[in-house]
Amino acid sequence: MKKMLMGILLLSFLFTSNVGCKKEKSFEEKYAGAWEITFSGSFSGEKTIIVKSDGSFNFSIVLQQGLFGSVTNSFTGFILESGAVEGDIFMSGNDIGDVSGNLEDNGTGEGIYVTNVPTSGTWEAVKL
């Protein structure tokens, strides 16, 4: 009887300790795929980009520059396991600045961009 009671208690403990356990999302589930990025500040514009399964991204976008028309910039970089965004901004093949920020596992993100043109601003992201 005592062994049966201990067995029931052990099974009860094992069952209740697993209830509510959440499986951690993989890097690909959190960050890889399509994201809608919106830039604000010195430049403004929107673009759907793809973050690859290795965390890298690379895209070009035509950004509006207020009264001065528009400019095409290229962005290249990567997403760290923590969701941190690190990248470079290029114009006409020249590295002109940096983009940084953070993507969250809830499918949102935000950060800043700064160039030596000089221009700066913010970006927001939503996973599609």
N, C-alpha and C positions, 0 to 999 in steps of 0.2 A: 504494500500500500504506500509505504514511504517513497519507494522508487517511482511509483506511478505519479505521485504528487510532485516529486522533483522533476520528472519528465514533463508534466503539464506546465509547471512553472517555467522550465527552460524554453519550451516551445512558445509560451506566451511572451517571454522576454524577447526571443528572436523575432517573433512576428511584430511586436510593437516597436522594436528598435529599427526595423526596416520601413515602417510606415512613415511617410513624409520625407523619405530620402529622395533627393533630386539628383538626376544624372547631370553631371557637368556637360555643358555644350562643348563640342569640339571647335577648334579654330575656324574650320570651314563653315560650320553652322553659324557661328557668331559673325564672321567678317567677310567670307568669300561670297561673291555674287555681285548683283547690280545694286548701285547706290545712286540716288539723285542728290547731286551737290548743288548748292546755291551760294554764289559768291556775292558779298556786299562790301562796300568801301570805295576805294579808288577805282576799282573795276567791279562790274556787276555782270552776272550771267548765271545760267543753269546748264547742267550737263549730267547725263546718265553715264556713269563710269562702271567698269568692271574691276573688282578686286579678285585677283587670281587666288587659287588655293594655296600658293606659297606666300601670299600676303603682298605681292607686288602689284603696282598699278602704273599705268602709263596712258596719258590721254592729252589731246590738244583741245583747246576751247577758244572761241572768239568771245572776248570780253569787251563790254562797252566801257569806254573811258570818258564818260560825261560829255562835255562839249568837244572833246578831241577825237571823236569817232570811236573806232574799235581797234583792238590789237589781238593777235593770235598768240597765246602762250601755251607751252607744253609743260605738263607736270609729270614727274616720275618719282617713284618712291616705294615705300613699303609700310605695312602694318605690323607692329610687333605683337607678340603673344598677349600682351597686356591691353592691346587696342590702341596704343600710341601710334600716331601717324607721323612719319618723317619723310620729307621729300624735297625736291628741288624744282625750281621754276626756270624755264628756258624761254628766251625770245630770240628768234633768228639764230638758233644754235648756241647762244651764249647763256651761261648760268647767271641769272639775274636775281635770284632770291630763294627763299625757303618757305615751305608750307609745313605746318605742324598742328597737332591737336590730338583728339582722341575719339575713337569709335567705341560705342557701348554695345554690350551683348543684347540690349533691348531693341537694337536696330536704329539708333540715332547717333549723331556725332556732331562735333563742332571744333573749330580751331581758328587759326590766324594764318595770314600770308603776309610776307614782308619782302619787298624787292629793293634793289639799289637804284631804281629809276628816279626818284623814290616813290613807291606806292605801298599801300598796306590796306588791310581789311580783315574781314572775317569770312568764314564759311560754315555752312550747316549741312548735314547729311541725313538722309532717311533711306534705310534699306528697303529695296523694292521686293 
